[in-house]
Amino acid sequence: MSTIDIVFSLIYLQVKCREQRQPLFVDFIDLTKAFNLVSRDGLFKILPKIGCQPRLLSIIRSFNENMRGTVVFDGLTSDAFDIRGGVKQGCVLAPTLFGIFFAVMLQHAFGSVTEGFYLRARSDGKLFNLARLRAKTRFG
């Protein structure tokens, strides 16, 4: 999804929320940096607690431990160095592992909080009045 598509989607969502007098809260997270900040030790402690089987955990560990990297600049390659943090970039498991880590972290940080606002989620298809979503909206 391109940046233009994201901006268009946000504008459209904002207009529809205004039409239906629904509150809208938007939060942006730089996932590129967030992926690199995942604690592998923390991740490997979390996975068994949410039901990850030992064999699967062993496979995930093998993909993420003993990683080394080099930097290539102007035709020169640096010495290899250990990569100790983050989820493996380009790995199909990385978004899932990050999502698990992030969800557990938020639950731990805000699980007992009673102040603030509540997020409402609906899965019955009635979050918005669908007839109004099809209405043509003019905005400048």
KAJOFEN-V647452 format. One record per residue. RES is the residue in one small letter. PSI is psi in whole degrees, 0 to 359 (999 if undefined). D_FIRST is the distance of its C-alpha to the first C-alpha in whole Angstrom. Layout:
BEGIN
res->RES psi->PSI d_first->D_FIRST
res->RES psi->PSI d_first->D_FIRST
END
This chain:
BEGIN
res->m psi->129 d_first->0
res->s psi->167 d_first->4
res->t psi->322 d_first->7
res->i psi->318 d_first->8
res->d psi->319 d_first->6
res->i psi->314 d_first->7
res->v psi->315 d_first->10
res->f psi->315 d_first->11
res->s psi->319 d_first->10
res->l psi->319 d_first->13
res->i psi->315 d_first->15
res->y psi->315 d_first->15
res->l psi->319 d_first->16
res->q psi->317 d_first->19
res->v psi->315 d_first->20
res->k psi->322 d_first->21
res->c psi->320 d_first->22
res->r psi->315 d_first->24
res->e psi->319 d_first->26
res->q psi->10 d_first->26
res->r psi->46 d_first->28
res->q psi->137 d_first->26
res->p psi->151 d_first->25
res->l psi->126 d_first->21
res->f psi->133 d_first->21
res->v psi->137 d_first->18
res->d psi->135 d_first->17
res->f psi->132 d_first->15
res->i psi->128 d_first->16
res->d psi->93 d_first->15
res->l psi->335 d_first->14
res->t psi->313 d_first->15
res->k psi->323 d_first->19
res->a psi->321 d_first->19
res->f psi->325 d_first->19
res->n psi->346 d_first->21
res->l psi->1 d_first->24
res->v psi->129 d_first->24
res->s psi->116 d_first->28
res->r psi->319 d_first->28
res->d psi->316 d_first->32
res->g psi->318 d_first->31
res->l psi->317 d_first->28
res->f psi->340 d_first->31
res->k psi->328 d_first->33
res->i psi->316 d_first->31
res->l psi->314 d_first->30
res->p psi->328 d_first->33
res->k psi->338 d_first->34
res->i psi->11 d_first->31
res->g psi->11 d_first->32
res->c psi->126 d_first->31
res->q psi->147 d_first->34
res->p psi->321 d_first->36
res->r psi->317 d_first->35
res->l psi->320 d_first->31
res->l psi->320 d_first->31
res->s psi->320 d_first->33
res->i psi->315 d_first->31
res->i psi->319 d_first->28
res->r psi->316 d_first->31
res->s psi->331 d_first->31
res->f psi->336 d_first->28
res->n psi->351 d_first->28
res->e psi->158 d_first->31
res->n psi->35 d_first->33
res->m psi->141 d_first->30
res->r psi->153 d_first->31
res->g psi->165 d_first->29
res->t psi->162 d_first->30
res->v psi->130 d_first->29
res->v psi->123 d_first->29
res->f psi->125 d_first->30
res->d psi->39 d_first->32
res->g psi->355 d_first->33
res->l psi->142 d_first->34
res->t psi->132 d_first->33
res->s psi->171 d_first->34
res->d psi->152 d_first->36
res->a psi->144 d_first->34
res->f psi->156 d_first->33
res->d psi->143 d_first->33
res->i psi->113 d_first->29
res->r psi->349 d_first->30
res->g psi->166 d_first->27
res->g psi->170 d_first->24
res->v psi->155 d_first->22
res->k psi->118 d_first->22
res->q psi->134 d_first->19
res->g psi->351 d_first->17
res->c psi->137 d_first->19
res->v psi->339 d_first->18
res->l psi->341 d_first->20
res->a psi->310 d_first->18
res->p psi->322 d_first->16
res->t psi->314 d_first->19
res->l psi->319 d_first->21
res->f psi->316 d_first->20
res->g psi->317 d_first->19
res->i psi->311 d_first->23
res->f psi->315 d_first->24
res->f psi->318 d_first->22
res->a psi->315 d_first->23
res->v psi->322 d_first->27
res->m psi->315 d_first->27
res->l psi->320 d_first->26
res->q psi->318 d_first->28
res->h psi->317 d_first->31
res->a psi->322 d_first->31
res->f psi->11 d_first->30
res->g psi->327 d_first->32
res->s psi->7 d_first->35
res->v psi->134 d_first->34
res->t psi->344 d_first->36
res->e psi->169 d_first->35
res->g psi->206 d_first->32
res->f psi->157 d_first->29
res->y psi->142 d_first->28
res->l psi->129 d_first->25
res->r psi->136 d_first->25
res->a psi->140 d_first->23
res->r psi->142 d_first->24
res->s psi->13 d_first->24
res->d psi->4 d_first->26
res->g psi->9 d_first->24
res->k psi->25 d_first->26
res->l psi->319 d_first->24
res->f psi->157 d_first->23
res->n psi->108 d_first->26
res->l psi->329 d_first->24
res->a psi->322 d_first->26
res->r psi->332 d_first->25
res->l psi->331 d_first->22
res->r psi->350 d_first->23
res->a psi->144 d_first->25
res->k psi->131 d_first->24
res->t psi->134 d_first->23
res->r psi->129 d_first->24
res->f psi->155 d_first->23
res->g psi->999 d_first->24
END
